[in-house]
Amino acid sequence: MSNYSDHQLRLAAKLYYMDGLSQTEVAKYVNVSQAHVSRLLAVAQKQGIVRIFVDEYEPRNTELENRLKRKYGLAAAAVVKISRTMPAQNLRMAVGRFSVHFVSSFISDGCTMALSGGRTLHELITQLPPAVRNLKGVLQAMGNVDSNITPIDAQELGRLLASHFHSPFYALSSPAFIMDKADRDAFLRLDQIKGMRKRFDEVDLALVGIGSMEDSVFIERGVFTRKDLQDLRKAGAVGEICGRFFDKNGKECATVWKDRVVSIEIDQLRKIPNVICIISGVERADALRAAIRGGLIKSLAIDETVAEALLQED
């Protein structure tokens, strides 16, 4: 019980919530210090003197979702409403938060999940509600970008997701790119890596990001040079998924990088019943469109700017 009288509680609540006075002004009328006002208001709410109602708000643009599903034959789509002046980090937070229930609806007991890395994907996973499902396992879908494993990398996101669902986590303990094809092929012959590649055939649901040629984590972290990126563009690359570069039709590009990557294979990705792409930022729209064309993506969790770009005439 509080030491505040009913009179103080009701007076403070009226002055603050109904009359719009500041807490400093309320303190004078109620005859308490300013530091006590927030406590007064909290007690008033706890006792039911203050009952806060908020009109229902739909954070998703269902009209754009339906248009996307019709145009691209998608299994499902979540398009999050945004403020057009949002900084990139706030945009990622919004897409992550308001896509949580959408993504959760596809996670069922006993399913096997795979995931890549990504900043928007990180925002989603960190905001998942308490788990009530038991997964068969969570798989890291691509090797590590470099030796500095960050919170947005596939390995850390996989650990976090597996911990959330109290399920086994299967790490792909390898760099994303090996020095050359011969070394990569030797790596793939290791029992641990062979076991992971077999597990990829059992995946029921994948959560992935998409990299554009303008915004590549591999450039950002020094794995590729600008010259490498130019060579990929010349080979027709428009985007990247799980370390695999694809052209405008979603077909993997025949480059030296194809023979050096350690990740889930493009054909394995296509065979997964549901692959949900979670991204934000219009700069990835062209790469996403190509991935959808190639059957790499079945569902989307994106913001309005990406959706509008996808709906423009090709």
Salt bridges, closest charged atoms under 4 A:
ASP6 OD2 - ARG10 NE 2.89
ASP19 OD2 - LYS14 NZ 2.96
GLU63 OE2 - ARG67 NH1 3.60
GLU65 OE2 - ARG60 NE 2.78
ASP146 OD1 - ARG221 NH2 2.80
ASP153 OD1 - ARG221 NH1 2.74
GLU156 OE2 - ARG159 NE 3.73
ASP185 OD2 - LYS181 NZ 2.72
ASP185 OD1 - ARG184 NE 2.99
ASP191 OD1 - LYS194 NZ 3.81
GLU214 OE2 - ARG233 NH2 3.86
ASP215 OD2 - ARG119 NH2 3.50
ASP215 OD2 - ARG284 NH2 3.07
ASP231 OD2 - LYS227 NZ 3.00
GLU252 OE2 - ARG244 NH1 3.04
GLU265 OE2 - ARG197 NH2 2.14
ASP267 OD1 - ARG270 NH1 3.12
GLU283 OE2 - ARG284 NH1 3.14
ASP286 OD1 - ARG289 NH1 2.91
GLU304 OE1 - ARG84 NH2 3.59
GLU308 OE2 - ARG84 NH2 2.87
ASP314 OD1 - LYS71 NZ 3.86
ASP314 OD1 - ARG289 NE 3.14
ASP314 OD2 - ARG293 NH2 2.91
